[in-house]
């Protein structure tokens, strides 16, 4: 899967085994905001890719809290 590496400013490919997913919920003035992210380990760094709920549920990777 492709992630964007902010440090090198390039797109990099991360192996499926190095990807996890995380659901982030935070409170705002008007309620709650839920963000869905896929996290890939690349060169010792964690790269984030924010996705919609459908893609989050379709991703067949381990979920972390």
N, C-alpha and C positions, 0 to 999 in steps of 0.2 A: 504494500500500500504506500502511496506517496504522501509525504509530509513536507512542510516547508520549514527549513532550518533557518531561523532568524540570525544565528551567528554567522553562518557562511552565505546567507542570502541566496540559497539554492533549494531546489526541490530534491529530496532524497528518498530512496526506496527503503522501507523498513520491513523486515521479514515478519510474517504472520505470527510467529512464536514470540516476538518481542513487543507485541501490541496488547494493551489492556484497555478497558473502558471504565469511565467514571461519570457518575451523575452528581451534579453540583446544584444544590438548592440554597438560595439566599433570600432573606427577607428584604423587601423594599417598602417604601412609604405606601404603596398601593396594594401590596400583597406579597406573593412569593414569585421568584423567578427561578426557573429550572433550566440548566444548561447541560447539554450532553457532549462529552468529549471522548475522543479516542487518544490514547497516549502511547507513543512509540519510543523505545529506548534506542538511541543512536549515538555512537561515540561517547558513551558515558553520560549523555544528556537526555532529558525527557522532552520530547516534542509533542505539542498538543495540536489536535485537529478537531475543531468544533463541528458537530454534525446535528442533523435534525433527529427527532425521536424515532422516526421510522428506520433510519440508517443505524441508529444506536441499538435498537432491538434486533435488527438483522445481523449485526456484527457477531460472529461466533467466536468471541474471545472472552478471557477471564475478566470478571468485574471486580474492581477494588473499591474500597470505601474511603 
